[in-house]
């Protein structure tokens, strides 16, 4: 069941869109400035987030998660490997299986992305009153907790 519907959903989507438009240009320009003409694509960044899991997927599993063919995903992984953001590792339980994992540089790229995004959001929050900031901070904490629950349990809680 969708906890937000109708006009409330539309208003919330518009508000989220306004926030994203305030954050994204500076965020992306800052992050991509270090790549000097060889910026990662959106699918590469999305794939890095998909790889940010405790158990690295196989190429076939990754292809399913990013909704690409195995051959297209293999090319995508090749690009990430060349950048030093991901690598192919032998599965410790089955030497015939290769798993795709973030490298420390890939994990650092994502953490930098998150820190810059958080800083941009904090800049927007400077325009809130102290009470509004407290409310947003509490809501952000709740969203973080819900995200962690979502990652560990399916389906969503029935009484939401």
Backbone bond lengths (Angstrom), bond angles and torsions (degrees), N, CA, C in turn:
res aa  C-N    CA-C-N  psi(-1)  N-CA   C-N-CA  omega(-1)  CA-C   N-CA-C  phi
1 X - - - 1.453 - - 1.531 109.66 -
2 X 1.314 116.51 134.38 1.461 122.16 -179.39 1.526 108.97 -79.73
3 X 1.360 117.64 119.95 1.464 119.72 -178.28 1.528 113.31 -71.74
4 X 1.333 118.71 -17.65 1.452 123.10 179.97 1.516 107.79 -124.78
5 X 1.344 117.26 127.22 1.454 118.05 -179.24 1.519 111.74 -139.70
6 X 1.327 115.30 168.30 1.450 122.97 173.62 1.519 114.98 58.52
7 X 1.332 114.96 -135.52 1.466 122.02 -175.68 1.524 111.20 -62.80
8 X 1.334 117.21 -34.99 1.468 120.48 179.31 1.531 110.16 -64.17
9 X 1.317 116.30 -40.33 1.473 120.96 178.41 1.532 110.19 -64.32
10 X 1.327 116.83 -44.16 1.463 121.06 179.24 1.526 111.21 -62.23
11 X 1.332 117.46 -44.19 1.461 121.51 179.70 1.519 110.68 -63.21
12 X 1.329 116.31 -43.68 1.458 120.68 179.10 1.530 111.06 -63.77
13 X 1.329 117.04 -41.29 1.464 120.78 177.99 1.528 110.27 -62.55
14 X 1.330 117.54 -40.45 1.467 120.65 177.64 1.528 110.71 -64.46
15 X 1.328 117.18 -42.87 1.466 120.94 179.52 1.531 111.36 -64.18
16 X 1.322 117.08 -42.11 1.470 120.88 177.60 1.528 109.29 -63.80
17 X 1.327 116.76 -40.45 1.461 120.53 177.60 1.526 111.76 -61.30
18 X 1.343 116.83 -42.97 1.469 120.56 177.72 1.527 110.69 -60.45
19 X 1.331 116.62 -43.43 1.461 120.78 179.03 1.525 110.51 -62.61
20 X 1.325 117.14 -46.95 1.466 120.54 -179.44 1.531 111.30 -61.03
21 X 1.347 116.87 -41.53 1.467 119.94 179.13 1.524 111.20 -63.99
22 X 1.331 117.21 -29.66 1.463 120.54 177.61 1.525 110.96 -75.02
23 X 1.326 117.89 -28.06 1.459 122.13 -173.19 1.522 114.96 -97.01
24 X 1.307 117.01 -41.80 1.462 121.01 -164.87 1.532 115.02 -64.71
25 X 1.323 120.38 -46.33 1.474 116.92 -176.46 1.535 113.04 -56.37
26 X 1.312 117.73 -52.80 1.459 120.14 -179.63 1.514 112.37 -64.26
27 X 1.313 115.81 -39.29 1.466 121.26 -179.87 1.526 110.59 -60.20
28 X 1.306 116.68 -53.01 1.462 119.73 -177.28 1.527 111.79 -66.83
29 X 1.325 116.73 -41.64 1.467 118.68 179.94 1.525 110.90 -62.69
30 X 1.329 117.44 -39.94 1.461 120.52 178.59 1.532 110.81 -63.81
31 X 1.326 116.07 -48.01 1.463 119.90 -176.79 1.520 112.86 -66.71
32 X 1.313 116.06 -37.90 1.456 119.34 -174.72 1.520 112.62 -83.25
33 X 1.323 117.40 -9.81 1.461 120.12 -177.37 1.528 112.03 -61.67
34 X 1.306 118.72 -28.87 1.456 121.55 -179.38 1.519 114.44 -78.10
35 X 1.322 118.05 -8.34 1.463 120.34 -176.52 1.525 112.74 -93.04
36 X 1.308 118.04 -13.98 1.466 123.94 173.54 1.526 113.88 44.67
37 X 1.318 116.42 66.24 1.462 121.02 174.75 1.512 114.91 87.70
38 X 1.316 118.44 -8.30 1.463 121.49 179.74 1.527 108.82 -121.06
39 X 1.345 114.73 51.52 1.462 120.96 -175.11 1.524 111.42 -68.17
40 X 1.331 116.59 145.90 1.470 119.28 174.60 1.529 109.64 -69.16
41 X 1.307 116.03 146.94 1.462 120.86 178.29 1.527 109.37 -80.70
42 X 1.313 115.59 168.22 1.467 120.55 177.96 1.528 110.56 -59.94
43 X 1.347 117.41 -40.78 1.465 119.67 -179.97 1.529 110.52 -66.55
44 X 1.328 117.81 -33.53 1.463 119.61 176.85 1.531 110.68 -65.87
45 X 1.333 116.96 -43.90 1.471 120.24 179.12 1.525 109.48 -64.74
46 X 1.332 117.29 -44.33 1.466 120.25 178.64 1.526 110.89 -61.28
47 X 1.323 116.80 -38.24 1.465 120.88 179.03 1.523 110.62 -66.46
48 X 1.321 117.15 -39.66 1.468 119.48 176.77 1.523 110.41 -59.46
49 X 1.321 117.35 -42.75 1.467 119.60 177.36 1.524 110.83 -64.63
50 X 1.321 116.79 -36.20 1.466 120.93 177.99 1.529 110.82 -65.39
51 X 1.327 116.15 -31.09 1.471 120.82 179.15 1.527 112.71 -82.68
52 X 1.319 117.69 -8.19 1.463 121.92 -177.67 1.526 110.11 -82.37
53 X 1.325 114.67 65.32 1.463 122.83 -177.15 1.532 108.66 -136.02
54 X 1.335 117.01 156.48 1.465 119.02 -179.29 1.536 114.12 -63.53
55 X 1.334 117.15 -36.15 1.468 120.43 -178.16 1.527 108.78 -108.51
56 X 1.321 118.53 105.84 1.460 120.99 -179.26 1.529 111.26 -60.20
57 X 1.339 116.95 137.25 1.465 120.43 -178.58 1.531 112.02 -81.57
58 X 1.316 114.81 162.90 1.462 120.25 169.02 1.529 107.09 -77.34
59 X 1.311 116.78 170.26 1.463 120.70 178.59 1.527 110.03 -60.05
60 X 1.311 117.27 -43.82 1.469 121.10 -179.88 1.535 110.67 -63.18
61 X 1.325 117.72 -43.02 1.468 120.73 178.04 1.530 110.46 -62.84
62 X 1.323 116.23 -43.51 1.459 120.75 179.39 1.530 110.27 -62.60
63 X 1.319 117.21 -42.75 1.466 121.12 178.62 1.528 110.56 -56.84
64 X 1.320 116.56 -42.69 1.466 120.11 177.94 1.518 112.19 -64.46
65 X 1.315 116.41 -40.18 1.474 120.69 -178.57 1.518 112.93 -69.51
66 X 1.327 117.88 -31.46 1.467 120.55 -179.71 1.535 111.85 -100.90
67 X 1.317 116.59 5.69 1.472 122.79 176.58 1.522 112.73 55.51
68 X 1.328 114.79 48.72 1.462 121.80 177.19 1.525 108.00 -130.19
69 X 1.314 116.00 161.74 1.460 119.68 174.83 1.529 108.48 -68.85
70 X 1.314 115.95 162.71 1.462 120.38 178.31 1.528 109.93 -62.52
71 X 1.333 117.55 -40.85 1.465 118.81 -178.74 1.531 111.15 -67.83
72 X 1.329 118.50 -41.38 1.470 120.76 177.63 1.529 110.37 -65.32
73 X 1.322 116.71 -37.76 1.463 120.70 178.67 1.523 110.54 -67.98
74 X 1.322 117.02 -36.80 1.457 120.47 177.66 1.530 110.55 -62.00
75 X 1.338 116.95 -42.97 1.470 120.63 176.81 1.525 110.91 -63.75
76 X 1.319 116.03 -40.22 1.463 121.63 178.25 1.533 110.41 -62.04
77 X 1.318 116.55 -45.14 1.463 121.01 177.93 1.526 110.36 -63.88
78 X 1.329 117.44 -39.98 1.468 120.44 176.82 1.529 110.57 -55.85
79 X 1.336 116.84 -43.31 1.467 121.15 179.22 1.532 111.04 -62.50
80 X 1.330 116.24 -43.40 1.469 120.34 -179.83 1.524 111.33 -67.52
81 X 1.330 116.30 -36.24 1.466 120.83 177.54 1.535 109.71 -65.91
82 X 1.330 117.14 -44.27 1.476 120.32 178.11 1.532 111.74 -59.93
83 X 1.313 116.95 -34.95 1.465 121.78 178.51 1.533 111.97 -76.96
84 X 1.334 116.87 -12.75 1.458 120.67 -178.06 1.517 113.20 80.82
85 X 1.344 117.20 17.26 1.468 121.25 -177.12 1.528 112.68 -95.65
86 X 1.327 117.10 -17.99 1.473 122.14 179.51 1.520 107.89 -146.88
87 X 1.325 115.32 163.55 1.459 119.09 173.15 1.519 110.23 -149.18
88 X 1.336 113.14 164.49 1.465 120.39 176.93 1.522 106.68 -98.62
89 X 1.329 115.50 129.11 1.466 120.09 -178.31 1.523 110.05 -123.80
90 X 1.293 113.51 147.61 1.465 119.78 175.19 1.523 108.66 -69.99
91 X 1.332 116.66 136.43 1.459 121.14 175.99 1.519 108.19 -72.17
92 X 1.344 118.07 125.93 1.467 119.27 -177.89 1.529 113.74 -63.22
93 X 1.335 116.97 -24.04 1.456 120.38 -179.49 1.511 114.66 -90.36
94 X 1.337 116.99 -17.07 1.458 121.28 -177.89 1.526 108.03 -153.56
95 X 1.310 116.76 102.77 1.469 121.96 -174.22 1.523 113.15 -62.72
96 X 1.327 118.08 -16.41 1.472 120.65 178.35 1.530 111.55 -78.01
97 X 1.324 117.00 -18.73 1.464 122.16 -175.77 1.526 110.14 -96.17
98 X 1.334 115.22 133.37 1.468 120.95 176.10 1.527 107.99 -108.69
99 X 1.303 115.83 136.46 1.464 121.82 178.11 1.519 108.81 -112.30
100 X 1.316 115.19 149.30 1.457 121.57 -179.05 1.526 106.94 -103.70
101 X 1.332 116.25 124.76 1.465 120.26 -175.61 1.528 111.07 -133.98
102 X 1.313 114.76 154.04 1.460 120.02 171.80 1.521 109.24 -67.47
103 X 1.298 116.42 144.82 1.462 121.01 169.28 1.531 106.60 -89.62
104 X 1.322 118.26 168.87 1.466 119.05 173.27 1.531 111.94 -55.41
105 X 1.330 117.80 -36.20 1.472 120.29 178.24 1.533 110.96 -66.76
106 X 1.322 117.21 -36.92 1.467 120.90 176.99 1.513 111.42 -66.16
107 X 1.321 116.28 -43.10 1.466 120.27 177.92 1.525 110.22 -64.36
108 X 1.315 117.00 -40.10 1.467 120.77 178.86 1.523 110.88 -65.78
109 X 1.339 117.60 -38.75 1.462 120.87 176.01 1.525 110.00 -57.03
110 X 1.330 117.18 -46.92 1.467 120.70 -179.88 1.525 111.64 -65.14
111 X 1.326 117.42 -42.50 1.468 119.96 179.31 1.526 110.87 -63.92
112 X 1.331 117.19 -38.91 1.466 120.78 176.70 1.520 109.90 -63.93
113 X 1.316 116.56 -44.33 1.467 122.03 177.13 1.528 109.44 -55.11
114 X 1.324 117.06 -46.65 1.465 121.53 -178.50 1.527 111.82 -67.27
115 X 1.334 117.20 -40.00 1.475 120.00 179.13 1.525 110.83 -65.00
116 X 1.317 117.57 -43.41 1.462 121.00 179.75 1.527 109.73 -64.86
117 X 1.324 117.10 -41.71 1.467 120.58 178.10 1.521 110.52 -62.74
118 X 1.321 116.94 -42.97 1.471 120.25 178.71 1.526 110.93 -62.23
119 X 1.329 117.01 -42.05 1.468 120.35 178.11 1.523 110.88 -61.80
120 X 1.326 116.95 -41.28 1.465 120.60 178.88 1.529 110.23 -63.81
121 X 1.327 117.48 -40.28 1.458 120.90 178.15 1.523 110.70 -66.49
122 X 1.325 117.24 -38.46 1.456 120.03 177.77 1.526 111.35 -64.47
123 X 1.336 117.18 -34.47 1.461 120.38 176.02 1.528 110.55 -62.04
124 X 1.335 117.16 -41.79 1.463 120.87 177.36 1.527 109.88 -65.87
125 X 1.319 116.63 -39.28 1.468 120.58 -178.68 1.528 112.43 -65.15
126 X 1.325 117.81 -18.75 1.464 120.57 177.69 1.530 110.67 -62.93
127 X 1.310 118.07 -18.18 1.461 122.32 179.37 1.527 112.47 -90.16
128 X 1.312 117.42 5.91 1.458 122.52 177.26 1.524 109.77 -97.53
129 X 1.323 114.72 157.40 1.463 118.98 172.03 1.523 108.12 -75.15
130 X 1.321 116.83 167.94 1.466 120.44 179.46 1.532 110.32 -58.79
131 X 1.296 117.92 -41.69 1.470 121.40 179.21 1.514 112.08 -65.65
132 X 1.331 116.30 -40.75 1.460 120.16 178.10 1.528 110.66 -65.20
133 X 1.348 116.40 -41.77 1.475 119.71 178.45 1.523 110.34 -60.86
134 X 1.320 116.81 -42.69 1.471 120.41 179.20 1.529 110.23 -60.58
135 X 1.317 116.58 -42.43 1.468 121.01 179.35 1.534 110.88 -64.21
136 X 1.340 116.95 -44.11 1.466 120.67 179.43 1.525 110.05 -64.97
137 X 1.318 117.43 -41.18 1.471 119.92 179.11 1.525 110.49 -62.62
138 X 1.314 117.96 -41.37 1.467 120.79 178.49 1.535 110.06 -65.67
139 X 1.330 116.38 -42.97 1.461 120.14 179.41 1.531 110.64 -63.89
140 X 1.319 117.04 -39.01 1.460 121.06 178.92 1.524 110.51 -64.56
141 X 1.318 116.46 -40.77 1.470 120.52 176.13 1.527 110.29 -60.63
142 X 1.328 116.50 -45.01 1.467 120.32 179.52 1.530 111.24 -63.26
143 X 1.339 117.18 -40.37 1.466 120.00 177.94 1.527 111.24 -65.23
144 X 1.324 117.23 -38.39 1.463 120.51 176.40 1.522 111.08 -62.56
145 X 1.331 116.19 -44.16 1.468 120.20 178.79 1.526 110.82 -63.57
146 X 1.334 117.20 -42.80 1.465 120.77 178.55 1.525 110.80 -63.52
147 X 1.333 116.97 -38.10 1.472 120.95 178.53 1.520 111.02 -63.08
148 X 1.344 116.38 -41.69 1.471 119.26 178.57 1.525 110.67 -67.14
149 X 1.326 118.25 -39.02 1.471 120.36 176.69 1.525 110.45 -63.97
150 X 1.329 116.29 -41.96 1.468 121.08 -179.88 1.521 110.53 -60.71
151 X 1.325 116.52 -38.91 1.459 120.62 -178.64 1.519 112.06 -67.34
152 X 1.313 117.40 -23.59 1.462 120.87 -174.93 1.522 114.50 -109.14
153 X 1.330 118.48 -6.91 1.469 119.09 -176.32 1.518 110.63 -145.31
154 X 1.302 115.37 136.85 1.465 122.57 174.43 1.517 106.69 -131.89
155 X 1.265 122.07 146.76 1.456 129.97 -12.50 1.517 111.65 -75.79
156 X 1.368 117.26 177.17 1.454 119.40 -179.51 1.528 111.56 -62.03
157 X 1.308 114.27 159.68 1.461 121.62 -179.77 1.515 110.41 -54.71
158 X 1.362 119.13 128.58 1.463 121.87 -171.83 1.531 114.80 -68.13
159 X 1.328 119.80 -22.89 1.461 119.56 -175.77 1.518 113.60 -97.68
160 X 1.331 117.34 21.65 1.467 119.81 177.12 1.497 109.97 -92.76
